[in-house]
Amino acid sequence: MNKLLELLRHGLSYVVPLTRRLPSEHSGWLEVTLHRGHKELNTAEANYSYGSLERVLRYGLLFAPIGAQEPALVLGLGGGSVIKLLRQERGLTAPITALELDAAVIEVAATEFGVRPDAQLRIICADALAWVAQAPAAAFGLVVVDLFLGLELPAGLHEAGFWRHLHRVLRPGGYVVFNLLMTTELWPDGQELPEFLAGLGFEVKDLEVETYNRLLVLRKPSV
């Protein structure tokens, strides 16, 4: 019966979008929408996974050519579309550690999108900024930073300390892909973020993506 209902919902989604709303402590409401057979995770303000965000991160990862055996850190799991991008499109076989503040989002990733912890995927419900401050040095070859709550970024991204820790946990030759909006301004230590990051030793690529998104792709030079 459940299989039949799923087939009926899938077919109906080509006629009208079907949305299920779930409460979230941090985002108010989460919306899982099935439209034309494709499922997305959104809030009232923003796409969280499998929509425009997936296109943005897919593009950004083109500029981060890491090897299949480089461990990855994902700050902001969402529905887990970035995990599928890394596994299925980029061929990453190394372990992935994913941080997500919102337990409701982790539950939706599992039940709606099949993204669950396994031997190669560790999912941690915690404040990503606090976790990075305690993470071991040179542990990751790739870090994906997508920490939006709606359309807002955490205040900690304005602090120089977070970016210093990010530089510390990244392996030489590794990459960071950071998603932000065109209108976002971050000034750690009174410097524009790209200038500050260059001063830390990153190679910085600043990309405009689609209409509203901007990506910073950072590389830590090899020693």
Order of alpha helices (4+ residues) and beta strands (2+ residues): alpha-beta-beta-beta-beta-alpha-beta-alpha-beta-alpha-beta-alpha-beta-alpha-beta-alpha-beta-beta
